[in-house]
Amino acid sequence: MTELITILKDIILPIFIIMGIGFFMQKKFDLNIPTLAKLNIYFLVPGFIFVKLYSTTFSANLFMQILFFFLLYVAVLYILSIIVAKWIGLDKRKKITFSNSVMFFNSGNYGVPVNDLVFKSDPFAMSIQVIVLTLQNIFLFSYGIFSLQSVNTSKLKALLGYFKMPVLYAMLSGILLNVFQVPIPNFIWIPANYIADAMISLALLTLGAQVANITFKSGLSSVYLSMIIRLLIGPMIALGIIFIFGVEGIIAQALLIASAMPTSVNSAVIAQEYNNHPNLAAQIVLFSTLASAFTVTIVIYVGRILF
């Protein structure tokens, strides 16, 4: 019990403090959420991913191992979410929002600071989280947007929207410059690090501000089911994959913790952008974020015992 309280106090509470500041600033000043979201998506996250992928030493084997885990994990979540959505009778549009809320987890403005605190800024552990974050962003801003756009527009037009996202190019440039050991001049590297250092605090501030705008509504059965899958069943699935394929050590622990993150705020952002049950998406983000204070604490505790 003492260790659980320590995890909650030293890892989860600092994250919620910054989120709380964002929450109260939004209530007092009515911040421009779309602008904050764009700063994160087009400025901070690409800068963070570029710096971390360029400066971290990781092997092709590690990348492929995480890619395999990620694809299998998301595939299982997708199948499960579709089965549940059909079981509770959701229509096609709501089924997409429900499925996205299960598959897209907050590996950036929640997962990164959790990883940073759990592993005490260990670069290897952070490289694992950065790869997960990169894959999540690519998946979110490709399939996530495609699935929503394809309801109202052509699949080709929906697919082309993916190539407008800077995260893809930040990832490719970071990996290629790292692999070929291309030196980056200080006048580029210094501002890039300033951008990367700002990501966690502003991302958490944005998350708090976004949560402040979410309204409560009745009929929350689909919200609760999404939470159960995302926060409870999700880590169990991840643990099963880890055990089946014999993943061990920091890699196993980092992947397990990454799998326990609440629903991505960006899943609500794109639902709002394409007007596909944005209220449902926002409610899932709110409830899963609040509940994650306890579920993520337990997963961190279990991860330390097992690995």
Secondary structure as a PSIPRED ss2 file (coil, helix, strand):
# PSIPRED VFORMAT (PSIPRED V4.0)

   1 M C   1.000  0.000  0.000
   2 T H   0.000  1.000  0.000
   3 E H   0.000  1.000  0.000
   4 L H   0.000  1.000  0.000
   5 I H   0.000  1.000  0.000
   6 T H   0.000  1.000  0.000
   7 I H   0.000  1.000  0.000
   8 L H   0.000  1.000  0.000
   9 K H   0.000  1.000  0.000
  10 D H   0.000  1.000  0.000
  11 I H   0.000  1.000  0.000
  12 I H   0.000  1.000  0.000
  13 L H   0.000  1.000  0.000
  14 P H   0.000  1.000  0.000
  15 I H   0.000  1.000  0.000
  16 F H   0.000  1.000  0.000
  17 I H   0.000  1.000  0.000
  18 I H   0.000  1.000  0.000
  19 M H   0.000  1.000  0.000
  20 G H   0.000  1.000  0.000
  21 I H   0.000  1.000  0.000
  22 G H   0.000  1.000  0.000
  23 F H   0.000  1.000  0.000
  24 F H   0.000  1.000  0.000
  25 M H   0.000  1.000  0.000
  26 Q H   0.000  1.000  0.000
  27 K H   0.000  1.000  0.000
  28 K H   0.000  1.000  0.000
  29 F H   0.000  1.000  0.000
  30 D C   1.000  0.000  0.000
  31 L C   1.000  0.000  0.000
  32 N C   1.000  0.000  0.000
  33 I H   0.000  1.000  0.000
  34 P H   0.000  1.000  0.000
  35 T H   0.000  1.000  0.000
  36 L H   0.000  1.000  0.000
  37 A H   0.000  1.000  0.000
  38 K H   0.000  1.000  0.000
  39 L H   0.000  1.000  0.000
  40 N H   0.000  1.000  0.000
  41 I H   0.000  1.000  0.000
  42 Y H   0.000  1.000  0.000
  43 F H   0.000  1.000  0.000
  44 L H   0.000  1.000  0.000
  45 V H   0.000  1.000  0.000
  46 P H   0.000  1.000  0.000
  47 G H   0.000  1.000  0.000
  48 F H   0.000  1.000  0.000
  49 I H   0.000  1.000  0.000
  50 F H   0.000  1.000  0.000
  51 V H   0.000  1.000  0.000
  52 K H   0.000  1.000  0.000
  53 L H   0.000  1.000  0.000
  54 Y H   0.000  1.000  0.000
  55 S H   0.000  1.000  0.000
  56 T C   1.000  0.000  0.000
  57 T C   1.000  0.000  0.000
  58 F C   1.000  0.000  0.000
  59 S C   1.000  0.000  0.000
  60 A H   0.000  1.000  0.000
  61 N H   0.000  1.000  0.000
  62 L H   0.000  1.000  0.000
  63 F H   0.000  1.000  0.000
  64 M H   0.000  1.000  0.000
  65 Q H   0.000  1.000  0.000
  66 I H   0.000  1.000  0.000
  67 L H   0.000  1.000  0.000
  68 F H   0.000  1.000  0.000
  69 F H   0.000  1.000  0.000
  70 F H   0.000  1.000  0.000
  71 L H   0.000  1.000  0.000
  72 L H   0.000  1.000  0.000
  73 Y H   0.000  1.000  0.000
  74 V H   0.000  1.000  0.000
  75 A H   0.000  1.000  0.000
  76 V H   0.000  1.000  0.000
  77 L H   0.000  1.000  0.000
  78 Y H   0.000  1.000  0.000
  79 I H   0.000  1.000  0.000
  80 L H   0.000  1.000  0.000
  81 S H   0.000  1.000  0.000
  82 I H   0.000  1.000  0.000
  83 I H   0.000  1.000  0.000
  84 V H   0.000  1.000  0.000
  85 A H   0.000  1.000  0.000
  86 K H   0.000  1.000  0.000
  87 W H   0.000  1.000  0.000
  88 I C   1.000  0.000  0.000
  89 G C   1.000  0.000  0.000
  90 L C   1.000  0.000  0.000
  91 D C   1.000  0.000  0.000
  92 K H   0.000  1.000  0.000
  93 R H   0.000  1.000  0.000
  94 K H   0.000  1.000  0.000
  95 K H   0.000  1.000  0.000
  96 I H   0.000  1.000  0.000
  97 T H   0.000  1.000  0.000
  98 F H   0.000  1.000  0.000
  99 S H   0.000  1.000  0.000
 100 N H   0.000  1.000  0.000
 101 S H   0.000  1.000  0.000
 102 V H   0.000  1.000  0.000
 103 M H   0.000  1.000  0.000
 104 F C   1.000  0.000  0.000
 105 F E   0.000  0.000  1.000
 106 N C   1.000  0.000  0.000
 107 S C   1.000  0.000  0.000
 108 G C   1.000  0.000  0.000
 109 N C   1.000  0.000  0.000
 110 Y C   1.000  0.000  0.000
 111 G H   0.000  1.000  0.000
 112 V H   0.000  1.000  0.000
 113 P H   0.000  1.000  0.000
 114 V H   0.000  1.000  0.000
 115 N H   0.000  1.000  0.000
 116 D H   0.000  1.000  0.000
 117 L H   0.000  1.000  0.000
 118 V H   0.000  1.000  0.000
 119 F C   1.000  0.000  0.000
 120 K C   1.000  0.000  0.000
 121 S C   1.000  0.000  0.000
 122 D C   1.000  0.000  0.000
 123 P H   0.000  1.000  0.000
 124 F H   0.000  1.000  0.000
 125 A H   0.000  1.000  0.000
 126 M H   0.000  1.000  0.000
 127 S H   0.000  1.000  0.000
 128 I H   0.000  1.000  0.000
 129 Q H   0.000  1.000  0.000
 130 V H   0.000  1.000  0.000
 131 I H   0.000  1.000  0.000
 132 V H   0.000  1.000  0.000
 133 L H   0.000  1.000  0.000
 134 T H   0.000  1.000  0.000
 135 L H   0.000  1.000  0.000
 136 Q H   0.000  1.000  0.000
 137 N H   0.000  1.000  0.000
 138 I H   0.000  1.000  0.000
 139 F H   0.000  1.000  0.000
 140 L H   0.000  1.000  0.000
 141 F H   0.000  1.000  0.000
 142 S H   0.000  1.000  0.000
 143 Y H   0.000  1.000  0.000
 144 G H   0.000  1.000  0.000
 145 I H   0.000  1.000  0.000
 146 F H   0.000  1.000  0.000
 147 S H   0.000  1.000  0.000
 148 L H   0.000  1.000  0.000
 149 Q H   0.000  1.000  0.000
 150 S H   0.000  1.000  0.000
 151 V H   0.000  1.000  0.000
 152 N H   0.000  1.000  0.000
 153 T C   1.000  0.000  0.000
 154 S C   1.000  0.000  0.000
 155 K H   0.000  1.000  0.000
 156 L H   0.000  1.000  0.000
 157 K H   0.000  1.000  0.000
 158 A H   0.000  1.000  0.000
 159 L H   0.000  1.000  0.000
 160 L H   0.000  1.000  0.000
 161 G H   0.000  1.000  0.000
 162 Y H   0.000  1.000  0.000
 163 F H   0.000  1.000  0.000
 164 K H   0.000  1.000  0.000
 165 M C   1.000  0.000  0.000
 166 P H   0.000  1.000  0.000
 167 V H   0.000  1.000  0.000
 168 L H   0.000  1.000  0.000
 169 Y H   0.000  1.000  0.000
 170 A H   0.000  1.000  0.000
 171 M H   0.000  1.000  0.000
 172 L H   0.000  1.000  0.000
 173 S H   0.000  1.000  0.000
 174 G H   0.000  1.000  0.000
 175 I H   0.000  1.000  0.000
 176 L H   0.000  1.000  0.000
 177 L H   0.000  1.000  0.000
 178 N H   0.000  1.000  0.000
 179 V H   0.000  1.000  0.000
 180 F C   1.000  0.000  0.000
 181 Q C   1.000  0.000  0.000
 182 V C   1.000  0.000  0.000
 183 P C   1.000  0.000  0.000
 184 I C   1.000  0.000  0.000
 185 P C   1.000  0.000  0.000
 186 N H   0.000  1.000  0.000
 187 F H   0.000  1.000  0.000
 188 I H   0.000  1.000  0.000
 189 W H   0.000  1.000  0.000
 190 I H   0.000  1.000  0.000
 191 P H   0.000  1.000  0.000
 192 A H   0.000  1.000  0.000
 193 N H   0.000  1.000  0.000
 194 Y H   0.000  1.000  0.000
 195 I H   0.000  1.000  0.000
 196 A H   0.000  1.000  0.000
 197 D H   0.000  1.000  0.000
 198 A H   0.000  1.000  0.000
 199 M H   0.000  1.000  0.000
 200 I H   0.000  1.000  0.000
 201 S H   0.000  1.000  0.000
 202 L H   0.000  1.000  0.000
 203 A H   0.000  1.000  0.000
 204 L H   0.000  1.000  0.000
 205 L H   0.000  1.000  0.000
 206 T H   0.000  1.000  0.000
 207 L H   0.000  1.000  0.000
 208 G H   0.000  1.000  0.000
 209 A H   0.000  1.000  0.000
 210 Q H   0.000  1.000  0.000
 211 V H   0.000  1.000  0.000
 212 A H   0.000  1.000  0.000
 213 N C   1.000  0.000  0.000
 214 I C   1.000  0.000  0.000
 215 T C   1.000  0.000  0.000
 216 F C   1.000  0.000  0.000
 217 K C   1.000  0.000  0.000
 218 S C   1.000  0.000  0.000
 219 G C   1.000  0.000  0.000
 220 L C   1.000  0.000  0.000
 221 S H   0.000  1.000  0.000
 222 S H   0.000  1.000  0.000
 223 V H   0.000  1.000  0.000
 224 Y H   0.000  1.000  0.000
 225 L H   0.000  1.000  0.000
 226 S H   0.000  1.000  0.000
 227 M H   0.000  1.000  0.000
 228 I H   0.000  1.000  0.000
 229 I H   0.000  1.000  0.000
 230 R H   0.000  1.000  0.000
 231 L H   0.000  1.000  0.000
 232 L H   0.000  1.000  0.000
 233 I H   0.000  1.000  0.000
 234 G H   0.000  1.000  0.000
 235 P H   0.000  1.000  0.000
 236 M H   0.000  1.000  0.000
 237 I H   0.000  1.000  0.000
 238 A H   0.000  1.000  0.000
 239 L H   0.000  1.000  0.000
 240 G H   0.000  1.000  0.000
 241 I H   0.000  1.000  0.000
 242 I H   0.000  1.000  0.000
 243 F H   0.000  1.000  0.000
 244 I H   0.000  1.000  0.000
 245 F C   1.000  0.000  0.000
 246 G C   1.000  0.000  0.000
 247 V C   1.000  0.000  0.000
 248 E C   1.000  0.000  0.000
 249 G H   0.000  1.000  0.000
 250 I H   0.000  1.000  0.000
 251 I H   0.000  1.000  0.000
 252 A H   0.000  1.000  0.000
 253 Q H   0.000  1.000  0.000
 254 A H   0.000  1.000  0.000
 255 L H   0.000  1.000  0.000
 256 L H   0.000  1.000  0.000
 257 I H   0.000  1.000  0.000
 258 A H   0.000  1.000  0.000
 259 S H   0.000  1.000  0.000
 260 A C   1.000  0.000  0.000
 261 M C   1.000  0.000  0.000
 262 P C   1.000  0.000  0.000
 263 T E   0.000  0.000  1.000
 264 S C   1.000  0.000  0.000
 265 V H   0.000  1.000  0.000
 266 N H   0.000  1.000  0.000
 267 S H   0.000  1.000  0.000
 268 A H   0.000  1.000  0.000
 269 V H   0.000  1.000  0.000
 270 I H   0.000  1.000  0.000
 271 A H   0.000  1.000  0.000
 272 Q H   0.000  1.000  0.000
 273 E H   0.000  1.000  0.000
 274 Y C   1.000  0.000  0.000
 275 N C   1.000  0.000  0.000
 276 N C   1.000  0.000  0.000
 277 H C   1.000  0.000  0.000
 278 P H   0.000  1.000  0.000
 279 N H   0.000  1.000  0.000
 280 L H   0.000  1.000  0.000
 281 A H   0.000  1.000  0.000
 282 A H   0.000  1.000  0.000
 283 Q H   0.000  1.000  0.000
 284 I H   0.000  1.000  0.000
 285 V H   0.000  1.000  0.000
 286 L H   0.000  1.000  0.000
 287 F H   0.000  1.000  0.000
 288 S H   0.000  1.000  0.000
 289 T H   0.000  1.000  0.000
 290 L H   0.000  1.000  0.000
 291 A H   0.000  1.000  0.000
 292 S H   0.000  1.000  0.000
 293 A H   0.000  1.000  0.000
 294 F H   0.000  1.000  0.000
 295 T H   0.000  1.000  0.000
 296 V H   0.000  1.000  0.000
 297 T H   0.000  1.000  0.000
 298 I H   0.000  1.000  0.000
 299 V H   0.000  1.000  0.000
 300 I H   0.000  1.000  0.000
 301 Y H   0.000  1.000  0.000
 302 V H   0.000  1.000  0.000
 303 G H   0.000  1.000  0.000
 304 R H   0.000  1.000  0.000
 305 I H   0.000  1.000  0.000
 306 L H   0.000  1.000  0.000
 307 F C   1.000  0.000  0.000
